[in-house]
Amino acid sequence: MLVLDAEEAEAKALYRKDTELSEDDMQLIAQSAPSLKITSIYLHNCKIGRVGAGYLADALPRCRSLTALELGGNRILTLGACAIAKILPHTQIEVLFLNDNSIRDMAALALAKALPHTQLKALFLRGNLISDWGAKALAAAIPRSKLVELSLSNNPIGLEGARALIDAVTAPALPPPSLRKLHLAWIRTRYHDEEPLLDMLGSVDCWLTNLELDCGSGQKVKRLVDKRTTRQIMLVLLRARRQLSPMARVPVELLRKMAPML
């Protein structure tokens, strides 16, 4: 039986970082987790692989108090992510980190299928191998989910996928989507793709309050400030790096167009 140390017991969390966990270790964790009554499991860069993810997935429905799961940097691959996605509707998990796991579109599709039936409010998929196809599947699930925050930064998503994601939070809908924060930094859009995406954000039906978007050469971060009380969206453009060249800066005309209140 796995025993938590005093700090973990006080935090009601299982915490392991940069420690390689074998299949036997993961079996022990899976067997012990339901009886520990923990609220979060944090296994970051522990090399659990898809087999370890499978052991953990089998145990998660019995962890009734668990609300947060962090499995970043574990090479769980698409099969491991699919195993997690399959059991999500049978859990109380609200926050899920699957960053840097070489996850492909099939896992994104499995997550999208599960989303409307889960308690997930935050899903982090940064640094994977999700393309336009996976992004569009997730976009289609957004209006029917409880997601408040979604991160797909550093994935091979192009203009088509980015457009679908932004469209999911700008298209008129009742009730409006719950998503407020969308992270799309370092995806495979280009500098000239920026304007059509920003045009979409000018919609009065846009419910985003925070957006990260990087269209290549500019390496810029955009933040949306919520102005729903006046049915306006103010776009605040920030430079991510002080070293940006003048050519990479946002055109004044675009700034005036999208943020007339500045």
C-alpha positions as CSV (number, residue, x, y, z in Angstrom):
1,M,0.0,0.0,0.0
2,L,1.3,3.4,-1.0
3,V,1.6,5.9,2.0
4,L,1.6,9.6,1.5
5,D,4.2,11.7,3.4
6,A,3.0,14.4,5.8
7,E,3.1,17.2,3.3
8,E,1.1,15.2,0.7
9,A,-1.4,14.1,3.3
10,E,-2.0,17.7,4.3
11,A,-2.5,18.8,0.7
12,K,-4.5,15.7,-0.1
13,A,-2.2,15.2,-3.2
14,L,0.1,12.6,-4.6
15,Y,3.1,14.4,-5.9
16,R,6.0,13.0,-8.0
17,K,8.2,15.0,-10.3
18,D,11.2,14.0,-12.5
19,T,11.2,10.6,-10.9
20,E,11.0,7.6,-13.1
21,L,8.1,5.3,-12.2
22,S,8.1,1.7,-13.3
23,E,5.1,-0.4,-14.3
24,D,5.1,-1.9,-10.8
25,D,5.1,1.6,-9.3
26,M,2.1,2.6,-11.4
27,Q,0.3,-0.6,-10.4
28,L,0.9,0.3,-6.8
29,I,-0.3,3.9,-7.3
30,A,-3.4,2.6,-9.1
31,Q,-4.2,0.1,-6.4
32,S,-3.7,2.7,-3.6
33,A,-5.1,5.9,-5.0
34,P,-8.9,5.1,-4.4
35,S,-8.3,4.6,-0.7
36,L,-6.1,7.7,-0.2
37,K,-9.0,10.1,-0.8
38,I,-6.8,12.6,-2.5
39,T,-8.0,15.6,-4.6
40,S,-5.1,15.7,-7.0
41,I,-2.5,13.5,-8.6
42,Y,0.7,15.2,-9.9
43,L,3.0,12.9,-11.9
44,H,5.2,15.2,-14.0
45,N,8.0,13.9,-16.2
46,C,7.9,10.4,-14.5
47,K,8.1,8.4,-17.7
48,I,5.0,6.4,-16.9
49,G,4.3,5.7,-20.6
50,R,1.1,4.5,-22.1
51,V,1.1,1.3,-19.9
52,G,1.3,3.4,-16.8
53,A,-1.4,5.7,-18.0
54,G,-3.6,2.6,-18.6
55,Y,-3.1,1.4,-15.0
56,L,-4.0,4.8,-13.7
57,A,-7.0,5.1,-16.0
58,D,-8.5,1.9,-14.6
59,A,-8.3,3.3,-11.1
60,L,-9.6,6.9,-11.7
61,P,-13.3,6.1,-11.6
62,R,-12.9,4.9,-8.1
63,C,-11.1,8.0,-7.0
64,R,-14.3,9.9,-6.2
65,S,-12.6,12.9,-4.6
66,L,-10.0,13.5,-7.4
67,T,-10.5,16.8,-9.2
68,A,-7.1,17.4,-10.7
69,L,-4.7,15.2,-12.7
70,E,-1.3,16.3,-14.1
71,L,0.5,13.8,-16.4
72,G,2.7,16.2,-18.4
73,G,5.9,15.0,-20.0
74,N,5.2,11.3,-19.5
75,R,5.2,10.0,-23.1
76,I,1.8,8.4,-22.6
77,L,1.3,8.8,-26.4
78,T,-2.1,8.6,-28.1
79,L,-3.1,5.2,-26.6
80,G,-2.5,6.4,-23.1
81,A,-4.4,9.6,-23.7
82,C,-7.3,7.7,-25.2
83,A,-7.4,5.5,-22.1
84,I,-7.7,8.6,-19.9
85,A,-10.3,10.1,-22.2
86,K,-12.5,7.0,-22.1
87,I,-12.9,7.1,-18.3
88,L,-13.2,10.9,-17.9
89,P,-17.1,10.8,-17.9
90,H,-17.0,8.5,-14.9
91,T,-14.8,10.8,-12.8
92,Q,-15.0,14.2,-11.1
93,I,-11.9,15.5,-12.7
94,E,-12.1,19.2,-13.5
95,V,-8.5,20.0,-14.4
96,L,-6.4,17.8,-16.7
97,F,-2.8,18.4,-17.9
98,L,-1.6,16.2,-20.7
99,N,1.1,18.5,-22.0
100,D,4.2,17.2,-23.9
101,N,3.0,13.6,-24.4
102,S,3.3,13.1,-28.2
103,I,-0.5,12.9,-28.4
104,R,-2.0,12.8,-31.9
105,D,-5.4,13.6,-33.4
106,M,-7.1,10.3,-32.4
107,A,-6.6,11.2,-28.8
108,A,-8.0,14.7,-29.4
109,L,-11.0,13.1,-31.0
110,A,-11.5,10.8,-28.0
111,L,-11.2,13.8,-25.7
112,A,-13.7,15.7,-27.8
113,K,-16.2,12.8,-27.7
114,A,-15.9,12.6,-23.9
115,L,-15.9,16.4,-23.1
116,P,-19.7,17.0,-23.1
117,H,-20.1,14.2,-20.5
118,T,-17.3,15.3,-18.2
119,Q,-16.8,17.8,-15.4
120,L,-13.7,19.2,-17.1
121,K,-13.2,23.0,-16.8
122,A,-9.6,23.2,-17.8
123,L,-7.8,21.0,-20.4
124,F,-4.1,21.5,-21.2
125,L,-2.7,19.8,-24.3
126,R,0.4,22.0,-25.0
127,G,3.3,20.6,-26.9
128,N,1.7,17.6,-28.6
129,L,1.1,16.5,-32.2
130,I,-2.5,17.7,-32.7
131,S,-3.2,19.0,-36.1
132,D,-6.2,20.8,-37.7
133,W,-8.3,17.7,-37.6
134,G,-7.9,17.2,-33.9
135,A,-8.4,21.0,-33.3
136,K,-11.7,21.0,-35.2
137,A,-12.9,18.0,-33.3
138,L,-12.2,19.8,-30.0
139,A,-13.8,23.0,-31.4
140,A,-17.0,21.1,-32.1
141,A,-17.2,19.9,-28.5
142,I,-16.6,23.3,-26.9
143,P,-20.2,24.6,-27.0
144,R,-21.5,21.4,-25.3
145,S,-18.7,21.2,-22.7
146,K,-18.0,23.0,-19.3
147,L,-14.6,24.0,-20.4
148,V,-13.4,27.4,-19.2
149,E,-9.8,27.1,-20.3
150,L,-8.2,25.2,-23.2
151,S,-4.5,25.1,-24.2
152,L,-3.4,23.9,-27.5
153,S,-0.2,25.9,-27.8
154,N,2.8,24.4,-29.6
155,N,0.8,22.0,-31.7
156,P,1.0,21.7,-35.5
157,I,-2.4,23.5,-35.9
158,G,-2.8,25.7,-38.9
159,L,-5.3,28.5,-39.9
160,E,-8.1,26.0,-40.5
161,G,-7.9,24.6,-37.0
162,A,-7.4,28.0,-35.3
163,R,-10.4,29.4,-37.2
164,A,-12.6,26.5,-36.0
165,L,-11.5,27.0,-32.4
166,I,-12.2,30.8,-32.4
167,D,-15.4,30.2,-34.3
168,A,-16.6,28.0,-31.5
169,V,-16.6,30.9,-29.1
170,T,-17.7,33.6,-31.5
171,A,-20.7,31.9,-33.3
172,P,-24.1,33.0,-31.8
173,A,-25.2,30.3,-29.3
174,L,-27.7,29.9,-26.5
175,P,-26.5,29.2,-23.9
176,P,-23.2,30.8,-24.8
177,P,-20.1,28.6,-24.5
178,S,-18.3,28.6,-21.1
179,L,-14.8,28.8,-22.6
180,R,-13.1,32.1,-21.6
181,K,-9.4,31.3,-22.1
182,L,-7.8,29.9,-25.2
183,H,-4.1,29.3,-25.6
184,L,-2.8,29.0,-29.2
185,A,0.7,30.3,-29.0
186,W,3.4,28.8,-31.3
187,I,1.0,27.0,-33.6
188,R,1.5,26.8,-37.4
189,T,-0.3,29.9,-38.5
190,R,1.6,32.7,-40.3
191,Y,1.9,36.4,-39.8
192,H,-0.6,37.2,-42.6
193,D,-3.1,34.7,-41.0
194,E,-3.5,37.1,-38.1
195,E,-5.9,39.6,-39.6
196,P,-8.7,37.1,-40.5
197,L,-8.5,35.5,-37.0
198,L,-8.6,38.9,-35.3
199,D,-11.6,39.9,-37.4
200,M,-13.4,37.0,-36.0
201,L,-12.7,38.2,-32.5
202,G,-14.4,41.5,-33.2
203,S,-17.8,39.7,-33.1
204,V,-20.1,40.9,-30.4
205,D,-20.8,37.2,-29.7
206,C,-17.2,36.6,-28.7
207,W,-17.1,35.4,-25.1
208,L,-13.4,35.0,-24.7
209,T,-11.7,37.0,-22.0
210,N,-8.1,35.8,-22.7
211,L,-6.4,34.6,-25.8
212,E,-2.8,33.7,-26.5
213,L,-2.0,33.7,-30.2
214,D,1.3,33.6,-32.1
215,C,1.3,33.8,-35.8
216,G,5.0,33.0,-36.4
217,S,7.4,35.9,-37.1
218,G,5.8,38.3,-34.7
219,Q,5.8,36.1,-31.6
220,K,3.2,38.2,-30.0
221,V,0.7,37.6,-27.2
222,K,-2.8,39.0,-27.4
223,R,-5.1,39.4,-24.4
224,L,-8.8,39.9,-24.8
225,V,-10.3,42.1,-22.1
226,D,-14.0,41.3,-21.3
227,K,-16.2,44.2,-22.1
228,R,-19.6,42.4,-22.4
229,T,-21.3,45.1,-20.4
230,T,-21.0,47.4,-23.3
231,R,-21.0,44.6,-25.9
232,Q,-17.6,45.6,-27.0
233,I,-14.3,43.7,-27.1
234,M,-11.1,45.6,-26.5
235,L,-8.0,43.9,-27.9
236,V,-4.8,44.7,-26.0
237,L,-1.7,43.8,-28.0
238,L,1.4,43.1,-26.0
239,R,4.9,42.3,-27.2
240,A,6.2,39.0,-25.8
241,R,9.8,40.0,-26.2
242,R,11.5,43.3,-25.9
243,Q,13.7,42.5,-28.9
244,L,10.9,42.5,-31.4
245,S,12.0,44.2,-34.6
246,P,9.8,47.1,-35.9
247,M,8.7,44.9,-38.8
248,A,7.2,42.4,-36.4
249,R,5.1,45.0,-34.5
250,V,1.3,45.1,-35.0
251,P,0.2,47.6,-37.6
252,V,-1.3,50.7,-36.1
253,E,-4.3,50.4,-38.5
254,L,-5.1,47.0,-37.1
255,L,-4.8,48.2,-33.6
256,R,-7.2,51.0,-34.2
257,K,-9.6,48.8,-36.0
258,M,-9.7,46.2,-33.2
259,A,-9.3,48.3,-30.2
260,P,-10.9,51.7,-30.8
261,M,-11.0,52.5,-27.1
262,L,-7.2,52.5,-26.8
